[in-house]
Amino acid sequence: MGKKQAFQWDSMTMGTCYYPEHWDESLWESDLDRMLGVGISTIRIGEFAWNKFEPEEGRFTYDFLIGSWSCAKRRA
């Protein structure tokens, strides 16, 4: 425990959970702008969105995920 770490941090990354499936897509970019504005550079999405990925048993779609990734990429 008292041993010096091999990796030395030079910065801290701030992250948050974000659930874009609960918000109108027209709000995503402004939400991401606000997150970036307060120093959030990492988001976790999709962990509760299985109904978006598989709207019917055996039918999968990733449109929601691709859309939210595309939005985040434009803000980066």
Phi and psi restraints in degrees (value plus and minus 20) as a CYANA .aco file:
   2 GLY   PHI    -103.9   -63.9
   2 GLY   PSI     -19.9    20.1
   3 LYS   PHI     -92.1   -52.1
   3 LYS   PSI     120.5   160.5
   4 LYS   PHI     -85.3   -45.3
   4 LYS   PSI     117.3   157.3
   5 GLN   PHI     -90.5   -50.5
   5 GLN   PSI     123.4   163.4
   6 ALA   PHI     -92.1   -52.1
   6 ALA   PSI     -51.6   -11.6
   7 PHE   PHI    -118.8   -78.8
   7 PHE   PSI     110.2   150.2
   8 GLN   PHI    -129.2   -89.2
   8 GLN   PSI     104.6   144.6
   9 TRP   PHI     -94.7   -54.7
   9 TRP   PSI     113.9   153.9
  10 ASP   PHI    -131.8   -91.8
  10 ASP   PSI     -27.7    12.3
  11 SER   PHI    -179.8  -139.8
  11 SER   PSI     144.2   184.2
  12 MET   PHI    -134.2   -94.2
  12 MET   PSI     116.9   156.9
  13 THR   PHI    -118.6   -78.6
  13 THR   PSI     111.9   151.9
  14 MET   PHI    -125.2   -85.2
  14 MET   PSI     111.6   151.6
  15 GLY   PHI    -153.1  -113.1
  15 GLY   PSI     149.5   189.5
  16 THR   PHI    -174.1  -134.1
  16 THR   PSI     145.5   185.5
  17 CYS   PHI    -108.3   -68.3
  17 CYS   PSI     122.2   162.2
  18 TYR   PHI    -160.3  -120.3
  18 TYR   PSI     116.3   156.3
  19 TYR   PHI    -138.6   -98.6
  19 TYR   PSI      56.6    96.6
  20 PRO   PHI     -81.5   -41.5
  20 PRO   PSI     -42.6    -2.6
  21 GLU   PHI     -85.7   -45.7
  21 GLU   PSI     -34.7     5.3
  22 HIS   PHI    -114.0   -74.0
  22 HIS   PSI     -22.8    17.2
  23 TRP   PHI    -145.3  -105.3
  23 TRP   PSI     130.8   170.8
  24 ASP   PHI     -81.4   -41.4
  24 ASP   PSI     117.9   157.9
  25 GLU   PHI     -77.2   -37.2
  25 GLU   PSI     -46.5    -6.5
  26 SER   PHI     -86.9   -46.9
  26 SER   PSI     -34.4     5.6
  27 LEU   PHI    -114.3   -74.3
  27 LEU   PSI     -33.8     6.2
  28 TRP   PHI     -78.3   -38.3
  28 TRP   PSI     -67.7   -27.7
  29 GLU   PHI     -84.1   -44.1
  29 GLU   PSI     -62.3   -22.3
  30 SER   PHI     -88.6   -48.6
  30 SER   PSI     -54.0   -14.0
  31 ASP   PHI     -81.1   -41.1
  31 ASP   PSI     -66.2   -26.2
  32 LEU   PHI     -85.7   -45.7
  32 LEU   PSI     -57.2   -17.2
  33 ASP   PHI     -81.3   -41.3
  33 ASP   PSI     -62.1   -22.1
  34 ARG   PHI     -85.1   -45.1
  34 ARG   PSI     -60.8   -20.8
  35 MET   PHI     -81.6   -41.6
  35 MET   PSI     -68.0   -28.0
  36 LEU   PHI     -80.8   -40.8
  36 LEU   PSI     -57.0   -17.0
  37 GLY   PHI     -83.4   -43.4
  37 GLY   PSI     -46.7    -6.7
  38 VAL   PHI    -124.3   -84.3
  38 VAL   PSI      -8.3    31.7
  39 GLY   PHI      74.9   114.9
  39 GLY   PSI     -12.1    27.9
  40 ILE   PHI    -102.3   -62.3
  40 ILE   PSI     102.3   142.3
  41 SER   PHI    -140.3  -100.3
  41 SER   PSI     -20.8    19.2
  42 THR   PHI    -155.5  -115.5
  42 THR   PSI     112.4   152.4
  43 ILE   PHI    -148.4  -108.4
  43 ILE   PSI     131.2   171.2
  44 ARG   PHI    -134.8   -94.8
  44 ARG   PSI     107.5   147.5
  45 ILE   PHI    -154.4  -114.4
  45 ILE   PSI     141.8   181.8
  46 GLY   PHI      70.5   110.5
  46 GLY   PSI     -28.2    11.8
  47 GLU   PHI     -88.8   -48.8
  47 GLU   PSI     -41.2    -1.2
  48 PHE   PHI    -136.2   -96.2
  48 PHE   PSI       0.3    40.3
  49 ALA   PHI    -128.9   -88.9
  49 ALA   PSI       7.4    47.4
  50 TRP   PHI     -78.3   -38.3
  50 TRP   PSI     -54.5   -14.5
  51 ASN   PHI     -84.5   -44.5
  51 ASN   PSI     -41.6    -1.6
  52 LYS   PHI     -99.2   -59.2
  52 LYS   PSI     -55.2   -15.2
  53 PHE   PHI     -98.1   -58.1
  53 PHE   PSI     -52.8   -12.8
  54 GLU   PHI    -152.6  -112.6
  54 GLU   PSI      59.4    99.4
  55 PRO   PHI     -86.3   -46.3
  55 PRO   PSI     -47.5    -7.5
  56 GLU   PHI    -153.1  -113.1
  56 GLU   PSI     127.9   167.9
  57 GLU   PHI     -74.8   -34.8
  57 GLU   PSI     104.5   144.5
  58 GLY   PHI      64.2   104.2
  58 GLY   PSI     -24.2    15.8
  59 ARG   PHI    -132.5   -92.5
  59 ARG   PSI      95.2   135.2
  60 PHE   PHI    -129.1   -89.1
  60 PHE   PSI     122.2   162.2
  61 THR   PHI    -163.0  -123.0
  61 THR   PSI     122.3   162.3
  62 TYR   PHI    -140.4  -100.4
  62 TYR   PSI      -1.8    38.2
  63 ASP   PHI     -76.2   -36.2
  63 ASP   PSI     -65.0   -25.0
  64 PHE   PHI     -79.7   -39.7
  64 PHE   PSI     -65.9   -25.9
  65 LEU   PHI     -87.5   -47.5
  65 LEU   PSI     -64.8   -24.8
  66 ILE   PHI     -82.3   -42.3
  66 ILE   PSI     -60.9   -20.9
  67 GLY   PHI     -82.3   -42.3
  67 GLY   PSI     -63.6   -23.6
  68 SER   PHI     -90.6   -50.6
  68 SER   PSI     -56.8   -16.8
  69 TRP   PHI     -83.8   -43.8
  69 TRP   PSI     -63.2   -23.2
  70 SER   PHI     -80.9   -40.9
  70 SER   PSI     -61.6   -21.6
  71 CYS   PHI     -82.2   -42.2
  71 CYS   PSI     -65.5   -25.5
  72 ALA   PHI     -83.8   -43.8
  72 ALA   PSI     -58.9   -18.9
  73 LYS   PHI     -82.9   -42.9
  73 LYS   PSI     -58.8   -18.8
  74 ARG   PHI     -85.5   -45.5
  74 ARG   PSI     -48.0    -8.0
  75 ARG   PHI    -106.8   -66.8
  75 ARG   PSI     -37.7     2.3
